[in-house]
């Protein structure tokens, strides 16, 4: 009988957030990875990862091995990706070569806000990505999935948007994503041992069927569905839900 392959250690930045928590859960359910998260909880709650571990544990078979049970337990580290000392301290726990890959989800993402505080967005989105990539390199990790955004296209000429559409970001947030894609592309050209893919998301919606994790931001949600949900349960006290814009038949 052959021994099972050891778990590959994967970091998900922003793992307690909406997209991040679902990514963490998807990895944990494969029972092939040992997932850990770095999150400063600026717009998320640490309880999300506790719930992820519960869902993963509940999905295990009754005869699950010790390694399978270990894969269901997500390690959560509270740290800021703009703080080099904090980031390196987490990587140092696992040593050189101890982290197999990174899925970089963490970012500030409010388009309107990005135009009001651009320096904050460039620091949190671009500078943090540079620091993360440098730390990965120093610790022998060169596998990266980068969470970009469809805002890199600006106003697309056609929908669905072909991947080859020129990048014409019209917001500070979108431009931070273009910059990060560019610097990672340059890194791959300079150092071919890197393997990087950028995923250009639109706004996701929905929640896990268990109801334990979903879009649950701190403060007032900026997207329609979480705002509607929080109004329904009384967390947002508005009596009227306002839907803006006329580009799509949302109403």
Secondary structure, DSSP 8 states (H G I E B T S, - for coil): -------EEEEEETTTSHHHHHHHHHHHHHTSEEEEEEE--SSS-THHHHHHHHHHHHTS-TT--HHHHHHT--EEEE--TT-HHHHHHHHHTT-TT---EEEE------HHHHHHSHHHHIIIIIIHHHHHHHHHHHTT--EEEEEEEGGGG-S-SSSS--TTS-----SHHHHHHHHHHHHHHHHHHH-TT-EEEEEEE-----B-TTSSSB---SSS-SSHHHHHHHHHHTSS--SS-----SSS---
